[in-house]
């Protein structure tokens, strides 16, 4: 099983807990139904996931998320404001790169 996909499924179940949606899993990760069924089955066999009225992470699954520092990370933890470093420019403003006014040195004569 692909380790990245495994971690993402575990991370998803850790975040949404009992309010997960099978269709959301299919859409978020672009899985086919059979592929998702197989991955869930493998996670159950690996004792990282258990089915107790709904899918829950086991201690082994939680340990895996903790090992890669994803245990406390939420899907919605990144605010849009944190992505941008400066105030966005309007479309009517002209963009001038930094140090644009410096002389261009070239060996071409």
PATORLUM-849138 format. One record per atom (N, C-alpha, C): x, z, y negated; residue number from 1. Coordinates in steps of 0.001 Angstrom, whole numbers, plus 524288, in hexadecimal, padded with zeros to 5 digits. Last residue first. Layout:
N
REC      u      w      v   nr
REC      X      Z      Y  NUM
...
! end
This chain:
109
REC      u      w      v   nr
REC  872AE  79C20  75931  109
REC  873DF  79A44  753DA  109
REC  870C4  7957E  752AF  109
REC  86FBA  7A784  76014  108
REC  86EA6  7A1F3  75F8E  108
REC  86FBE  7A056  759E3  108
REC  87036  7B1C6  760DC  107
REC  87533  7AF0F  76139  107
REC  8748E  7A929  760AA  107
REC  86885  7B97E  75843  106
REC  868F8  7B5D8  75C83  106
REC  86E54  7B355  75C76  106
REC  8604E  7C2DF  75354  105
REC  865B1  7C149  7541F  105
REC  865F4  7BDD1  758E9  105
REC  856E4  7C41D  749EF  104
REC  857AE  7C262  74F45  104
REC  85D47  7C072  74FC6  104
REC  854C9  7CF50  74208  103
REC  85706  7CA1C  742C8  103
REC  857D3  7C8F9  74887  103
REC  8484D  7D5A5  741CE  102
REC  84DFA  7D5B6  74296  102
REC  84FE3  7D02C  7437F  102
REC  83D8A  7D558  741DC  101
REC  8402C  7D3CE  73D09  101
REC  84625  7D3F5  73D75  101
REC  83A9C  7D95E  74B43  100
REC  839D2  7D3CC  74A65  100
REC  83CDF  7D1E3  745AC  100
REC  83AA5  7E390  74E9A   99
REC  83FA3  7E126  74D35   99
REC  83F36  7DB3D  74C8F   99
REC  82EE1  7E238  755C3   98
REC  832DD  7E58B  7536F   98
REC  837E4  7E27A  752C2   98
REC  82640  7D757  752CF   97
REC  82966  7DA88  75658   97
REC  82D59  7DDDD  75366   97
REC  81A86  7D709  74CDB   96
REC  82002  7D5FA  74BC0   96
REC  82339  7D99A  74F39   96
REC  80E1B  7D1CF  74D28   95
REC  811D8  7D516  74FF7   95
REC  8175F  7D358  74EB0   95
REC  804A0  7D267  74393   94
REC  808D6  7CF46  745B9   94
REC  80CB8  7D2F9  74850   94
REC  7F708  7D559  74536   93
REC  7FC54  7D6D2  743AD   93
REC  80057  7D34C  74652   93
REC  7EDC8  7D2B2  749B1   92
REC  7EF38  7CFDE  744EC   92
REC  7F4BD  7D132  7430F   92
REC  7EC20  7D941  751E9   91
REC  7ED64  7D3D4  75322   91
REC  7EF17  7D0C6  74E4E   91
REC  7F2B9  7E56C  74F75   90
REC  7EE15  7E21E  74F71   90
REC  7EFCC  7DC85  75087   90
REC  7FA07  7ED5F  7586D   89
REC  7F9A1  7EA09  753D5   89
REC  7F47B  7E70B  7540B   89
REC  7F8CD  7FAA0  75CC1   88
REC  7F86C  7F501  75DAA   88
REC  7F7CC  7F208  7588C   88
REC  8024C  80434  75AA8   87
REC  7FD10  80273  75957   87
REC  7FCC2  7FC89  75A1D   87
REC  80A7E  805F9  765F5   86
REC  80983  80584  7605F   86
REC  803DD  803DB  75F84   86
REC  809C2  80707  77099   85
REC  80DA7  80A2D  76DDD   85
REC  80CE4  80A0A  767FC   85
REC  7FF63  8084B  779A6   84
REC  801A8  805A4  77526   84
REC  80565  8093C  7723D   84
REC  7FC5E  80F8D  78133   83
REC  7FEB5  80AA3  782D0   83
REC  80190  8080C  77E49   83
REC  7F720  817D5  77D0B   82
REC  7FC6A  818C5  77EEE   82
REC  7FF35  813B3  78059   82
REC  7ED1F  81454  77B08   81
REC  7F09D  81526  7769E   81
REC  7F647  815DC  7785E   81
REC  7E84B  814A2  784AC   80
REC  7E9A2  80F8B  78275   80
REC  7ED8D  81020  77E02   80
REC  7ED6C  81E2A  78D5B   79
REC  7EA10  81CB8  788FB   79
REC  7EBE5  81792  786BB   79
REC  7EDC4  8207C  79A5D   78
REC  7F084  81DA8  7963D   78
REC  7EC9A  81C1C  7920E   78
REC  7E743  82505  7A1BE   77
REC  7EAB0  8286D  79EBE   77
REC  7ED8D  825A7  79A4B   77
REC  7E04F  82100  7A8F2   76
REC  7DEF6  820A5  7A36A   76
REC  7E29D  823C8  79FEB   76
REC  7E48C  82375  7B294   75
REC  7E40D  81DFA  7B10D   75
REC  7E336  81D79  7AB2F   75
REC  7EDB9  82E28  7B1ED   74
REC  7E86A  82C10  7B233   74
REC  7E86F  82651  7B0B5   74
REC  7F71B  83553  7B8B2   73
REC  7F626  830D3  7B54B   73
REC  7F0A6  82ECD  7B62B   73
REC  7FA40  83CF0  7BF99   72
REC  7F795  83EA6  7BAD8   72
REC  7F63B  83A2D  7B721   72
REC  7FF03  83721  7C7A8   71
REC  7FADA  83ADD  7C8D6   71
REC  7F7B1  83C4B  7C3FB   71
REC  8075A  830D9  7C6C6   70
REC  80247  82EA1  7C547   70
REC  7FDCA  83272  7C610   70
REC  811CA  8328C  7CA61   69
REC  8100E  8344B  7C533   69
REC  80B07  831AD  7C350   69
REC  813F7  830F7  7D49F   68
REC  81517  82CA9  7D107   68
REC  812E6  82DA7  7CB8D   68
REC  810ED  83A64  7D8FE   67
REC  81647  83896  7D9BF   67
REC  817B5  83441  7D5E4   67
REC  80645  83AAE  7D70A   66
REC  809B1  83E58  7D44A   66
REC  80F60  83C80  7D488   66
REC  802C8  83339  7DE13   65
REC  80214  8325B  7D873   65
REC  805A4  835E3  7D544   65
REC  805AB  83888  7E74F   64
REC  807D6  83357  7E629   64
REC  80752  83211  7E05B   64
REC  7FF8A  84174  7E6C8   63
REC  80540  841F5  7E6A1   63
REC  807D8  83CC8  7E54B   63
REC  7F5B4  83D00  7E81E   62
REC  7F706  83F7C  7E320   62
REC  7FCE9  8401E  7E287   62
REC  7F6C3  839DB  7F28A   61
REC  7F5D1  835FB  7EE6E   61
REC  7F727  83814  7E912   61
REC  7F7E9  843AB  7F73B   60
REC  7FC0F  83FC2  7F7CF   60
REC  7FB88  83B7E  7F3A0   60
REC  7EE78  8484E  7F51E   59
REC  7F336  84A8D  7F2CC   59
REC  7F7BB  846AC  7F307   59
REC  7E5D1  83D49  7F30D   58
REC  7E7B7  841C7  7F600   58
REC  7EC72  843FF  7F329   58
REC  7DB9D  838F0  7EAE8   57
REC  7E127  83906  7EC2A   57
REC  7E26D  83DE8  7EF45   57
REC  7CF77  83437  7EFE4   56
REC  7D27C  83826  7ED04   56
REC  7D82E  837AB  7EE8C   56
REC  7C394  82D7D  7F08D   55
REC  7C944  82D43  7F11F   55
REC  7CBDE  83141  7ED99   55
REC  7B8D5  835D0  7F4B9   54
REC  7BB06  8318D  7F18E   54
REC  7C0EE  831AC  7F237   54
REC  7B715  83BC6  7FDA5   53
REC  7B29C  83A33  7FA78   53
REC  7B425  835D0  7F6B5   53
REC  7C2C0  83A17  7FF5B   52
REC  7BFBF  83EE2  7FFD9   52
REC  7BB2C  83E6C  7FC0A   52
REC  7CCD6  83376  8034A   51
REC  7C765  83266  80225   51
REC  7C44E  83751  8036A   51
REC  7D98E  83350  7FD6E   50
REC  7D5D7  83524  80165   50
REC  7D056  833E6  7FF90   50
REC  7E68A  82EC5  7FC4C   49
REC  7E12E  82E98  7FA7D   49
REC  7DDC2  830AE  7FEDD   49
REC  7EF5E  82FBB  8017C   48
REC  7EFCF  83028  7FBCB   48
REC  7EA72  83059  7F947   48
REC  7F08D  82DE4  80C1F   47
REC  7EEF5  83310  80A63   47
REC  7F005  833E2  80488   47
REC  7F18F  82433  80FE8   46
REC  7F65E  82692  80DED   46
REC  7F565  82C14  80BD8   46
REC  7E725  821CC  811EE   45
REC  7EAA9  822B1  81659   45
REC  7EFB1  82565  814B7   45
REC  7E3D6  82067  80783   44
REC  7E170  8247A  80ABB   44
REC  7E4FB  825D2  80F5D   44
REC  7E9DD  817E0  804C5   43
REC  7EA9B  81CC9  801EB   43
REC  7E836  8215E  804EB   43
REC  7E5A4  8107F  80BA0   42
REC  7EB20  811FE  80C35   42
REC  7EC50  81717  80952   42
REC  7DB81  80FC4  8077B   41
REC  7DC40  81175  80CE5   41
REC  7E1E3  81353  80DC4   41
REC  7DDC7  80BA2  7FDBE   40
REC  7DB60  810D2  7FE1D   40
REC  7DC10  81310  80397   40
REC  7E1BC  801E1  800D8   39
REC  7E511  80592  7FE04   39
REC  7E2E0  80B1B  7FE43   39
REC  7D8E6  7FD5D  805A1   38
REC  7DDB3  7FE32  8089E   38
REC  7E13E  80239  805FB   38
REC  7D215  7FCD4  7FD1D   37
REC  7D0A4  7FFCE  801C9   37
REC  7D57B  8012B  80502   37
REC  7D7B0  7F5F6  7F6AE   36
REC  7D6D1  7FB59  7F506   36
REC  7D55F  7FECE  7F9A8   36
REC  7D71F  7ECE4  7FCD9   35
REC  7DC35  7EF12  7FB60   35
REC  7DBA6  7F4CB  7F9C4   35
REC  7CC78  7EAF9  7FD3E   34
REC  7CF49  7EC1E  80218   34
REC  7D491  7EEAC  800FE   34
REC  7CA66  7E8C1  7F29F   33
REC  7C7E2  7ED2D  7F542   33
REC  7CAE4  7EECB  7FA2C   33
REC  7D5EC  7E639  7EB21   32
REC  7D18F  7E454  7EE3A   32
REC  7CF56  7E90B  7F119   32
REC  7D9C6  7EB64  7DEB2   31
REC  7D9DC  7EB48  7E464   31
REC  7D538  7E844  7E68B   31
REC  7DBB8  7ED5B  7D430   30
REC  7DB5A  7E7FF  7D606   30
REC  7DBA7  7E779  7DBED   30
REC  7DB67  7F6FA  7CFC2   29
REC  7E038  7F58A  7D271   29
REC  7E01B  7F002  7D4AE   29
REC  7D181  7F751  7CADF   28
REC  7D63D  7F931  7C83F   28
REC  7DB35  7F70A  7CAA9   28
REC  7CA59  7F36E  7D287   27
REC  7CB43  7F0A9  7CD9D   27
REC  7D06D  7F23E  7CB0C   27
REC  7CB01  7FAC8  7DAB3   26
REC  7CBB9  7F53A  7DBC2   26
REC  7CD08  7F236  7D6CB   26
REC  7C8A1  803F4  7D524   25
REC  7CDA9  80359  7D7CA   25
REC  7CED9  7FD9A  7D8D7   25
REC  7BE56  801A1  7D272   24
REC  7C248  8023E  7CE56   24
REC  7C7C8  801B3  7D0A1   24
REC  7B98C  801D1  7DC30   23
REC  7B9D5  7FCE6  7D948   23
REC  7BDE3  7FD22  7D4F2   23
REC  7BA72  80C70  7DE54   22
REC  7BCF9  808AE  7E1CD   22
REC  7BDA0  8036D  7DF04   22
REC  7BCE4  815FE  7D54D   21
REC  7B979  811A7  7D6A0   21
REC  7BC91  80DC3  7D9E6   21
REC  7BD1C  82402  7D3C8   20
REC  7BF83  81EE4  7D4AA   20
REC  7BB69  81AD4  7D60C   20
REC  7BACE  82E49  7D1A2   19
REC  7B7DB  82A38  7CED9   19
REC  7BA42  824CA  7CF83   19
REC  7C126  83580  7D641   18
REC  7BC70  833F0  7D91D   18
REC  7B976  82F85  7D674   18
REC  7CC71  83125  7CFEC   17
REC  7CA5B  834D6  7D3B9   17
REC  7C56D  832B6  7D65C   17
REC  7D214  82BB8  7C8C2   16
REC  7CC5F  82B5D  7C873   16
REC  7C99B  82F19  7CC26   16
REC  7DCB7  82E87  7CACA   15
REC  7DA7C  82E9D  7C58B   15
REC  7D490  82ED0  7C57F   15
REC  7DE75  82D75  7D567   14
REC  7DFD8  83262  7D2E2   14
REC  7DD49  832DA  7CD88   14
REC  7DBB1  82313  7D703   13
REC  7D86D  82737  7D942   13
REC  7D99B  82C8B  7D6D4   13
REC  7E425  81E43  7D157   12
REC  7DEAB  81D60  7CFF6   12
REC  7DB3D  821CF  7D1FE   12
REC  7ECCA  8219D  7D70B   11
REC  7EC49  82316  7D186   11
REC  7E6A1  82276  7CFB5   11
REC  7EAEB  81C90  7E088   10
REC  7EB1E  82245  7E04D   10
REC  7EA46  82431  7DAB7   10
REC  7EBBA  81240  7DCE7    9
REC  7E6D1  8141A  7DF34    9
REC  7E6A4  81A11  7DF15    9
REC  7F61E  8121C  7D996    8
REC  7F1F1  81122  7D5D2    8
REC  7ECA2  812EC  7D7E2    8
REC  7FB6C  813E8  7E2F4    7
REC  7FBCF  817C0  7DEB4    7
REC  7F764  816FE  7DACB    7
REC  7F8D9  80AA5  7E838    6
REC  7F788  80FC5  7EA5A    6
REC  7F76B  813E3  7E619    6
REC  7FD6F  8032A  7E204    5
REC  7F7BA  80342  7E27E    5
REC  7F5DC  8087E  7E4A1    5
REC  80804  805DA  7E3BD    4
REC  805C6  805DA  7DE7B    4
REC  7FFD5  80649  7DEB8    4
REC  8095C  8044F  7EE91    3
REC  809E5  80990  7EC50    3
REC  8075A  809E9  7E6EC    3
REC  801DC  7FD3B  7F72A    2
REC  804B3  7FCED  7F245    2
REC  804AD  80244  7EF92    2
REC  80353  80000  8049F    1
REC  80000  80000  80000    1
REC  8037A  80000  7FB2B    1
! end
